Amino acid sequence: MKSKTEVSEIGGAGKSTKAVWGGEQITHPYNATQTPIVVSAAYGYDDIDVWYDVALGKSPGFIYSRMSNPTVATLEAKICELENAESAVAFSSGMAAISGVLHTFLASGGRVVSTRDSYGGTNKIFEEFLPRMGVEVTLCDTLDHEAIEREIARGCDVLYLETPTNPTLKVLDIKRLVAAAKRAGALVVADNTFATPLNQNPLALGVDVVVHSATKFLSGHGDVLGGLVCGAETLMEKVRHYREINGASLDPFSAYLIIRGMKTLALRLRQQQQSARALAEYLCTEPLVESVNYPGLPSHPGHAVACAQMQGFGAIVSFVVIGGMETVKVLLPRLQYAHCAGNLGAVETIYGPARTTSHVENTLEERLALGISEGLVRVSVGIEETEDLLADLKQAFDFTRAQLRNDSQSNSKNTQTERRTEVEI
Ligand SMILES: *Cc1c(COP(=O)(O)O)cnc(C)c1O
């Protein structure tokens, strides 16, 4: 029998195995098989010298749960296994993690280079909060790698990447941009939420710091918020210090839910990706659809780069419907197996337009400037049967086409000049 008294090395295991056992090959109190939720705010010591050593970090142990907590530490060990990272720090949400990283590595007079297509909240940090602190922010056209390289070469402390992007699924060439950042001495941060550690490991491509919204695929059930940051211990030490003092620590109940969710990540993603591809292929044939974004489609402009740097294409598909918001408003309520909500990465399929999901923080003008049309719908594909999801989407489109045809007929009867859609349907 193998000894489980110490966290054993499982570096050679496959990712599904790591998702199950990572951080959990330890003997728990009472020989419990599951990681306990340790709710204690503080940890007591009768021996003041031992206490002091733990407080100084000279001996292992816990002092106060804002700084570290056993349940949270297990989650941090698990993401380290999956991202092949030396160290990790958990936060109370994905945005807390992103904000924590940017504030750790940027200060007044510093400069960050990123792209226009980052997650809406991240974009707000770039446009609203960092400039207020005296940080220069340059956001480049997401697909213009030459422009990004040029801006990096002008001097840059942090290069911040997100790929594939939300919700348009643009793919950035990580290795190429990391090379430019290394030449400029910049730290590279990558948001790996959409890909998940199963499909993409940015640290292996030269990225320094990886961030995740654990709210999404990692936890996988849409019932918890959390964020994770990982990388070398020399960097994580600084991020941990920021979190300790600024206080956006993850609570142990949430940490437990994320641990539990992560164990099934590989199984969930396998099913989700199979359906995502099927939905993307169907959407390419649907007359009411103007364009489809899925990196797994050979027609996707980032397909070759995605093949080179990802092990799978993920479970998010987005598409633009002809007729804009008018069409969206008919189509989405007609779906049977879908939450219409501002979330993604859960076991249920979730549909939502950019207006009320990824870019709810932006005005119409800002969305249009980002190339996000009002007819753009994001689908986070769940674990339902592929056939059921396909049939559901097809019936919703059939209904929508019929509905819009009726509307345009009655419009022309009433001799209204305003056309509701520009399509022949
Ligand atoms: C949801 C999301 C975030 C923010 O995470 P929260 O847990 O909601 O704070 C950041 N990046 C991406 C790509 C996301 O999808």
The ligand as an SDF file (V2000), in Angstrom:
LIG
                    3D

 15 15  0  0  0  0  0  0  0  0999 V2000
  -16.0180   34.9840  -15.6620 C   0  0  0  0  0  0  0  0  0  0  0  0
  -14.6860   35.3610  -16.1320 C   0  0  0  0  0  0  0  0  0  0  0  0
  -13.8460   36.1600  -15.3450 C   0  0  0  0  0  0  0  0  0  0  0  0
  -14.2930   36.7080  -14.0010 C   0  0  0  0  0  0  0  0  0  0  0  0
  -14.4820   35.7080  -13.0640 O   0  0  0  0  0  0  0  0  0  0  0  0
  -15.5020   35.8440  -11.8130 P   0  0  0  0  0  0  0  0  0  0  0  0
  -15.2990   34.5660  -11.0960 O   0  0  0  0  0  0  0  0  0  0  0  0
  -16.8690   36.0290  -12.3720 O   0  0  0  0  0  0  0  0  0  0  0  0
  -15.0730   37.0330  -11.0320 O   0  0  0  0  0  0  0  0  0  0  0  0
  -12.5950   36.4560  -15.8360 C   0  0  0  0  0  0  0  0  0  0  0  0
  -12.1770   36.0040  -17.0310 N   0  0  0  0  0  0  0  0  0  0  0  0
  -12.9610   35.2490  -17.8260 C   0  0  0  0  0  0  0  0  0  0  0  0
  -12.4410   34.7820  -19.1330 C   0  0  0  0  0  0  0  0  0  0  0  0
  -14.2360   34.9020  -17.4080 C   0  0  0  0  0  0  0  0  0  0  0  0
  -15.0100   34.1630  -18.2020 O   0  0  0  0  0  0  0  0  0  0  0  0
  1  2  1  0
  2  3  1  0
  2 14  2  0
  3  4  1  0
  3 10  2  0
  4  5  1  0
  5  6  1  0
  6  7  2  0
  6  8  1  0
  6  9  1  0
 10 11  1  0
 11 12  2  0
 12 13  1  0
 12 14  1  0
 14 15  1  0
M  END
$$$$
